[in-house]
Amino acid sequence: MNKALTLPLLCLGAALLTSCFGDEPLNTECDIEAVSIHVDDPVTVLYHEYDTLQTVSSVSDSVGFLARRKAKITTLPLTLKVTEGATPYILTEGGEWQQFQNGSAVDFSEERTQRFKVVSEDKAWSREYKICVRIDRESTEDMLVLSFDFNGNYALSDPSKTVDDKSVYFVWTETDETSVTELFGSEPWKNGNPGYKLSKSSAKPFEYPTIPVIGGGPDSTDCVKMETLDAGPFGKMVNILIASGSLFDGYFDVTNALKDARKATLFGLPFKHKPVNFKVWMKCEMGDTFQDKNGTPVAGVVDEPDAYVVVYRNQDEQGNQVQLNGDDVLSSPYIIGKARLPHHYNADGSDKLSSDPIHGVTKEWQLFDMDVEYTQEPDEEILANNGYNMIVGFSSSWQGAYFEGAIGSKLWIDNIVVTCE
């Protein structure tokens, strides 16, 4: 929900002034910000010690913990971090909402999903959540094929709103019982739309950088369109002039979106298979004028889209969590495998801007087929223990993370297939 984040910055000053002359209004937010479970010996039940804590996106209403295959889950003490002043409740077996006390034992046996409700401080708003602990399962197939179809699996960030409302945007889910939901959960896809909500709160859902196109795919089903847009008045205030359309698996930290947008974009989810091939249908149209982060046109440069699969080690040498962000998503030393659209590169391996792109994406739908190339083979024991993350990522401007690109650049994608050993 986080409605306070959608208020124009000018209103913030007015709110602060009002508080000087009267009581501060009660908080209207009703979000779960983080969930933690207590396990005496975390790595015997979960894969990493830090897996006991899950941060919760402002647009997510479900939280899942992944337990080891042979873990015996019964009741676990649970702690919820909710927005200031809000009150959490748990739905009892009798169907009644009972106020939840942090540290209380919650029954997660047999992968039971527990329902929670958070009521805002002013009692005018509430929001429901689902929390579960899922047992990991071993694939019995020699090859695992993940298929991502964007047909109909999208919704507005606030289902009570319509496409004519401002400050809501599209999110994507996976609702069928397939290997995708089994491995990634029901919300594998994230994008930069929550950040655009902050920078241009006047936008309606179909005016955001990442939107669905009904019946627009190569097979006449729904697809995803990403577009590089002007970031709006509040983006300019923090020197963010453009917003490229994006889609990726991972997380988006909306609280950090305007302060440090690159670090707010967290790429990749744990994955215990070895991706070997990446297929996706794509088409694109590039904007007329490439501009740098200051908005200055750059002569002789043509904007380019991007698409990639990345495999990386999600722990460092000291056992700390590694989560790639917009700064190192394609350059981190923890990357061991990659498949990416062809681009030009400088001698040091950095991206090279060009007037003659070689990616091959055109205005007509094409199937792109890329093998994942490895600098080192995944360690089987690390792989089995969720020690690697996989990223599937797209952008309408390949330098969009650095706020460079051409306004009007568009990339359409559909029917992703990732084949794994």
C-alpha positions as CSV (number, residue, x, y, z in Angstrom):
1,M,0.0,0.0,0.0
2,N,2.5,2.7,1.2
3,K,0.1,5.5,0.2
4,A,2.3,8.0,2.0
5,L,5.0,7.5,-0.7
6,T,2.6,8.5,-3.4
7,L,2.0,12.0,-2.0
8,P,3.7,14.8,-4.0
9,L,6.7,16.1,-2.2
10,L,5.1,19.6,-1.9
11,C,2.4,18.1,0.3
12,L,5.0,16.8,2.7
13,G,6.0,20.3,3.7
14,A,2.4,21.1,4.3
15,A,1.9,18.0,6.5
16,L,4.9,18.9,8.6
17,L,3.7,22.4,9.1
18,T,0.2,21.2,10.1
19,S,1.8,18.9,12.8
20,C,3.3,22.0,14.4
21,F,-0.2,23.4,15.2
22,G,-2.1,20.2,16.1
23,D,-1.8,16.5,16.8
24,E,-0.1,14.5,14.1
25,P,-2.7,12.5,12.1
26,L,-2.8,8.7,12.7
27,N,-0.9,6.6,10.2
28,T,-2.9,5.1,7.4
29,E,-0.4,2.5,6.3
30,C,-1.1,-1.2,7.0
31,D,1.8,-3.1,5.5
32,I,4.0,-6.0,6.7
33,E,7.6,-4.8,6.0
34,A,9.4,-8.0,7.1
35,V,8.8,-11.5,8.4
36,S,11.1,-13.6,10.4
37,I,10.9,-17.2,11.8
38,H,13.0,-18.5,14.7
39,V,14.9,-21.8,14.0
40,D,17.4,-23.1,16.6
41,D,19.8,-24.3,13.9
42,P,18.8,-22.5,10.7
43,V,21.1,-24.3,8.2
44,T,19.6,-27.7,9.2
45,V,16.1,-26.5,8.2
46,L,16.7,-23.7,5.7
47,Y,19.6,-23.3,3.2
48,H,21.2,-20.2,4.8
49,E,21.1,-18.5,8.1
50,Y,19.8,-15.3,6.5
51,D,16.8,-17.2,5.1
52,T,15.0,-16.8,8.4
53,L,14.3,-13.2,7.4
54,Q,12.1,-12.1,4.5
55,T,11.6,-8.5,3.5
56,V,8.2,-7.8,2.0
57,S,7.6,-5.7,-1.1
58,S,5.0,-3.0,-0.8
59,V,3.0,-4.7,-3.6
60,S,3.3,-8.3,-2.3
61,D,0.7,-10.0,-0.3
62,S,2.4,-13.4,0.2
63,V,5.6,-14.5,1.9
64,G,7.2,-17.9,1.5
65,F,10.1,-19.6,3.3
66,L,11.9,-22.5,1.6
67,A,12.9,-25.4,3.8
68,R,15.3,-28.2,3.0
69,R,13.8,-31.4,1.4
70,K,14.0,-33.5,4.6
71,A,13.1,-30.8,7.1
72,K,10.3,-31.5,9.5
73,I,8.3,-28.4,9.9
74,T,5.7,-28.1,12.7
75,T,5.2,-24.9,14.7
76,L,7.7,-22.0,14.5
77,P,7.9,-18.7,16.4
78,L,7.0,-15.8,14.0
79,T,7.8,-12.1,14.2
80,L,6.2,-9.5,12.0
81,K,7.6,-6.0,11.3
82,V,4.6,-3.8,10.4
83,T,4.3,-0.1,9.6
84,E,4.3,2.2,12.5
85,G,1.1,2.1,14.6
86,A,-0.4,-0.8,12.7
87,T,-1.8,-3.9,14.4
88,P,-1.4,-7.5,13.0
89,Y,-4.0,-10.2,13.3
90,I,-3.9,-13.9,12.5
91,L,-6.9,-15.9,11.3
92,T,-7.7,-18.7,13.7
93,E,-9.0,-22.2,12.8
94,G,-12.4,-21.0,13.9
95,G,-12.4,-18.3,11.2
96,E,-11.9,-15.4,13.6
97,W,-9.2,-12.7,13.5
98,Q,-7.1,-12.7,16.7
99,Q,-4.5,-10.1,17.5
100,F,-1.0,-11.5,16.8
101,Q,1.8,-11.2,19.3
102,N,5.3,-11.3,18.0
103,G,7.2,-14.5,19.0
104,S,4.0,-16.6,19.0
105,A,4.3,-20.1,17.6
106,V,2.5,-20.6,14.3
107,D,1.6,-23.9,12.8
108,F,3.3,-24.4,9.4
109,S,3.1,-28.2,9.4
110,E,2.2,-29.9,6.0
111,E,3.0,-26.6,4.2
112,R,0.0,-24.9,5.8
113,T,-0.6,-21.4,4.7
114,Q,-1.5,-19.0,7.5
115,R,-3.5,-15.8,6.9
116,F,-2.7,-12.5,8.5
117,K,-4.3,-9.1,8.5
118,V,-2.7,-5.7,9.3
119,V,-5.0,-2.8,10.4
120,S,-3.7,0.7,10.1
121,E,-3.3,3.0,13.1
122,D,-6.3,5.0,12.1
123,K,-8.4,1.8,11.7
124,A,-9.6,2.9,8.3
125,W,-7.4,0.6,6.3
126,S,-6.5,-3.1,6.4
127,R,-4.5,-5.5,4.2
128,E,-4.4,-9.3,4.2
129,Y,-1.3,-11.5,3.7
130,K,-0.5,-15.2,3.3
131,I,2.6,-16.8,4.9
132,C,3.9,-20.3,4.5
133,V,7.0,-22.5,4.8
134,R,7.4,-24.7,1.7
135,I,9.4,-27.9,1.5
136,D,11.9,-28.0,-1.3
137,R,11.4,-30.7,-3.9
138,E,13.8,-32.5,-6.0
139,S,13.2,-32.6,-9.8
140,T,13.0,-36.1,-11.2
141,E,13.6,-34.9,-14.7
142,D,17.1,-35.0,-16.4
143,M,16.2,-31.6,-18.0
144,L,14.0,-28.9,-16.5
145,V,12.2,-26.5,-18.8
146,L,10.8,-23.3,-17.4
147,S,8.2,-21.6,-19.6
148,F,7.0,-18.1,-18.8
149,D,3.9,-17.0,-20.6
150,F,2.5,-13.6,-19.9
151,N,-1.0,-14.3,-21.1
152,G,-3.5,-12.9,-18.5
153,N,-1.2,-13.3,-15.5
154,Y,-1.0,-9.6,-14.6
155,A,-3.1,-7.3,-12.3
156,L,-3.1,-3.8,-10.9
157,S,-1.0,-3.2,-7.9
158,D,-4.2,-2.2,-6.0
159,P,-7.0,-4.5,-7.3
160,S,-9.6,-2.1,-6.0
161,K,-8.5,0.5,-8.6
162,T,-9.1,0.7,-12.3
163,V,-7.0,1.5,-15.3
164,D,-8.3,5.0,-15.2
165,D,-6.9,5.6,-11.7
166,K,-3.5,7.3,-11.1
167,S,-0.6,5.9,-9.1
168,V,-1.4,2.2,-9.7
169,Y,0.6,0.1,-12.1
170,F,0.8,-3.5,-13.4
171,V,2.4,-6.4,-11.7
172,W,2.9,-9.9,-13.0
173,T,2.3,-13.2,-11.2
174,E,2.4,-16.9,-12.0
175,T,-0.8,-18.6,-10.9
176,D,-0.7,-22.1,-12.4
177,E,0.8,-25.1,-10.6
178,T,3.9,-25.5,-12.7
179,S,7.6,-25.8,-12.2
180,V,7.8,-21.9,-12.3
181,T,5.6,-21.5,-9.2
182,E,7.3,-24.5,-7.5
183,L,10.7,-22.9,-7.9
184,F,10.1,-19.2,-7.8
185,G,6.7,-18.8,-6.0
186,S,3.8,-16.9,-7.4
187,E,5.5,-13.5,-7.9
188,P,8.8,-14.1,-9.8
189,W,8.6,-10.9,-11.9
190,K,9.5,-7.4,-10.7
191,N,10.0,-4.2,-12.6
192,G,10.7,-0.5,-12.1
193,N,7.1,0.6,-12.1
194,P,7.0,1.2,-8.3
195,G,9.8,3.7,-8.7
196,Y,8.0,5.4,-11.6
197,K,5.0,5.8,-9.3
198,L,7.2,8.0,-7.0
199,S,8.7,10.1,-9.8
200,K,5.5,10.6,-11.8
201,S,2.5,10.0,-9.7
202,S,0.2,11.5,-12.3
203,A,0.6,8.5,-14.6
204,K,-2.2,6.0,-15.2
205,P,-1.4,2.2,-15.4
206,F,-0.9,2.1,-19.2
207,E,1.4,5.2,-19.0
208,Y,4.0,3.3,-17.0
209,P,7.3,1.9,-18.4
210,T,6.3,-1.7,-18.2
211,I,2.7,-2.7,-19.3
212,P,0.8,-5.7,-20.8
213,V,-0.3,-5.6,-24.4
214,I,-3.5,-7.6,-24.7
215,G,-3.3,-9.9,-27.7
216,G,-0.1,-8.3,-28.9
217,G,2.2,-11.3,-28.8
218,P,3.6,-13.3,-31.7
219,D,0.8,-15.9,-31.2
220,S,-1.8,-13.2,-30.6
221,T,-1.8,-13.8,-26.8
222,D,-0.9,-11.2,-24.3
223,C,2.8,-10.0,-24.1
224,V,4.8,-7.4,-22.1
225,K,5.9,-4.1,-23.5
226,M,8.7,-2.0,-22.0
227,E,9.3,1.6,-22.9
228,T,11.9,4.2,-21.9
229,L,10.0,7.3,-20.7
230,D,10.6,10.7,-19.3
231,A,10.9,10.2,-15.5
232,G,8.6,13.1,-14.6
233,P,9.0,16.1,-12.3
234,F,10.0,14.4,-9.1
235,G,12.6,12.2,-10.9
236,K,14.2,15.4,-12.2
237,M,14.5,16.7,-8.6
238,V,16.8,13.7,-7.8
239,N,18.6,13.9,-11.2
240,I,16.7,10.9,-12.7
241,L,15.7,12.0,-16.1
242,I,14.6,8.8,-17.8
243,A,13.0,5.6,-16.7
244,S,13.6,2.5,-18.9
245,G,11.0,-0.3,-18.9
246,S,12.3,-3.4,-17.2
247,L,11.3,-6.9,-16.2
248,F,13.4,-9.3,-14.0
249,D,13.2,-11.9,-11.3
250,G,14.2,-10.6,-7.9
251,Y,13.1,-7.7,-5.7
252,F,12.6,-3.9,-6.0
253,D,13.2,-1.8,-2.9
254,V,10.7,1.0,-3.4
255,T,11.9,2.8,-0.2
256,N,15.3,3.3,-1.9
257,A,14.0,3.9,-5.4
258,L,14.7,7.7,-5.7
259,K,17.7,7.8,-3.4
260,D,19.7,5.1,-5.2
261,A,17.7,3.5,-8.0
262,R,20.4,1.1,-9.1
263,K,20.9,-0.4,-5.6
264,A,17.1,-0.5,-5.2
265,T,16.9,-3.0,-8.0
266,L,17.9,-6.4,-6.6
267,F,18.4,-9.2,-9.2
268,G,18.0,-12.9,-9.0
269,L,16.4,-15.7,-6.9
270,P,17.9,-18.9,-5.5
271,F,18.0,-21.7,-8.1
272,K,19.3,-25.2,-7.8
273,H,19.6,-26.1,-11.5
274,K,22.1,-25.3,-14.2
275,P,20.5,-23.1,-17.0
276,V,22.0,-24.0,-20.4
277,N,19.7,-22.3,-22.9
278,F,17.6,-19.2,-23.0
279,K,14.8,-18.6,-25.6
280,V,12.5,-15.6,-25.9
281,W,10.4,-13.9,-28.6
282,M,11.2,-10.2,-29.0
283,K,10.7,-7.1,-31.2
284,C,11.8,-3.5,-30.6
285,E,11.6,0.1,-31.8
286,M,14.4,2.4,-30.7
287,G,13.8,6.1,-29.8
288,D,15.2,8.9,-31.9
289,T,17.8,10.6,-29.6
290,F,20.1,8.8,-27.2
291,Q,20.9,11.0,-24.2
292,D,23.3,10.8,-21.3
293,K,22.3,10.9,-17.6
294,N,22.3,14.7,-17.8
295,G,19.8,14.7,-20.6
296,T,22.5,15.8,-23.2
297,P,22.0,14.2,-26.7
298,V,24.9,12.0,-27.7
299,A,25.6,12.1,-31.4
300,G,26.3,8.9,-33.2
301,V,24.8,6.5,-30.7
302,V,21.8,4.3,-31.2
303,D,19.8,3.0,-28.2
304,E,19.6,-0.8,-27.7
305,P,17.4,-3.2,-25.8
306,D,18.8,-5.8,-23.5
307,A,17.9,-9.4,-22.5
308,Y,20.0,-11.8,-20.4
309,V,20.2,-14.8,-18.1
310,V,22.9,-14.6,-15.4
311,V,23.9,-17.3,-12.9
312,Y,25.9,-16.1,-9.8
313,R,27.1,-17.3,-6.4
314,N,24.8,-15.8,-3.7
315,Q,27.3,-16.1,-0.8
316,D,30.7,-14.5,-0.4
317,E,33.8,-16.2,1.1
318,Q,32.7,-15.3,4.6
319,G,29.2,-16.7,4.1
320,N,27.5,-13.3,3.7
321,Q,24.6,-12.9,1.4
322,V,25.3,-11.7,-2.2
323,Q,22.5,-10.0,-4.0
324,L,23.4,-8.3,-7.3
325,N,21.9,-4.9,-8.1
326,G,21.9,-2.4,-10.9
327,D,25.6,-1.6,-10.3
328,D,27.0,-5.1,-10.8
329,V,24.2,-7.2,-12.4
330,L,26.4,-8.0,-15.4
331,S,29.9,-7.4,-14.0
332,S,30.0,-9.0,-10.6
333,P,33.0,-11.3,-9.9
334,Y,30.4,-13.7,-8.4
335,I,28.9,-14.4,-11.9
336,I,29.8,-17.8,-13.2
337,G,27.4,-18.0,-16.2
338,K,25.7,-15.7,-18.7
339,A,23.6,-15.5,-21.8
340,R,23.0,-12.1,-23.3
341,L,21.9,-10.3,-26.4
342,P,25.0,-9.5,-28.6
343,H,26.4,-6.0,-28.0
344,H,29.7,-4.1,-28.6
345,Y,32.2,-4.0,-25.8
346,N,35.3,-2.0,-25.0
347,A,38.7,-3.7,-24.5
348,D,38.2,-3.9,-20.7
349,G,34.8,-5.6,-21.2
350,S,32.6,-2.6,-20.4
351,D,29.6,-1.7,-22.6
352,K,30.5,0.2,-25.8
353,L,28.0,2.7,-27.1
354,S,27.6,2.3,-30.9
355,S,26.0,3.7,-34.0
356,D,25.8,0.2,-35.4
357,P,24.1,-2.2,-32.9
358,I,24.5,-6.0,-33.5
359,H,21.8,-7.3,-31.2
360,G,19.6,-8.2,-34.1
361,V,16.2,-7.3,-32.6
362,T,13.9,-5.7,-35.2
363,K,10.4,-4.3,-35.5
364,E,9.2,-7.8,-36.4
365,W,8.8,-10.7,-33.9
366,Q,11.7,-13.1,-33.8
367,L,12.7,-16.0,-31.7
368,F,16.1,-15.5,-30.0
369,D,18.0,-18.6,-28.9
370,M,21.1,-18.1,-26.7
371,D,23.2,-20.7,-24.9
372,V,24.4,-19.9,-21.3
373,E,28.2,-19.7,-21.3
374,Y,30.1,-20.5,-18.1
375,T,33.4,-19.3,-16.8
376,Q,33.3,-22.1,-14.3
377,E,31.1,-25.1,-13.7
378,P,28.5,-24.8,-10.9
379,D,29.6,-26.8,-7.8
380,E,27.1,-29.6,-7.4
381,E,27.0,-29.3,-3.6
382,I,26.6,-25.6,-3.7
383,L,23.9,-26.0,-6.3
384,A,22.0,-28.5,-4.2
385,N,22.1,-26.1,-1.3
386,N,20.6,-23.1,-3.1
387,G,24.0,-21.4,-3.3
388,Y,23.4,-19.8,-6.7
389,N,20.9,-17.3,-8.0
390,M,19.5,-17.1,-11.5
391,I,18.5,-13.8,-13.2
392,V,16.2,-13.5,-16.2
393,G,16.2,-9.8,-17.1
394,F,15.1,-7.4,-19.8
395,S,15.3,-3.6,-20.4
396,S,14.1,-1.3,-23.2
397,S,17.4,0.6,-22.9
398,W,20.6,-1.4,-22.2
399,Q,22.1,1.6,-20.3
400,G,18.8,2.4,-18.6
401,A,20.3,1.5,-15.2
402,Y,22.6,4.5,-15.6
403,F,19.7,6.7,-16.8
404,E,21.0,6.8,-20.3
405,G,19.0,5.9,-23.4
406,A,16.4,7.3,-25.8
407,I,13.0,8.3,-24.8
408,G,10.5,6.3,-26.8
409,S,12.6,3.1,-27.1
410,K,10.4,0.1,-26.8
411,L,10.9,-3.7,-26.3
412,W,8.2,-6.3,-26.5
413,I,8.8,-9.8,-25.1
414,D,6.8,-13.1,-24.9
415,N,7.1,-16.8,-24.4
416,I,10.3,-17.2,-22.4
417,V,11.9,-20.7,-22.1
418,V,14.8,-21.5,-19.9
419,T,16.2,-25.0,-20.3
420,C,18.2,-26.4,-17.4
421,E,20.2,-29.5,-16.7
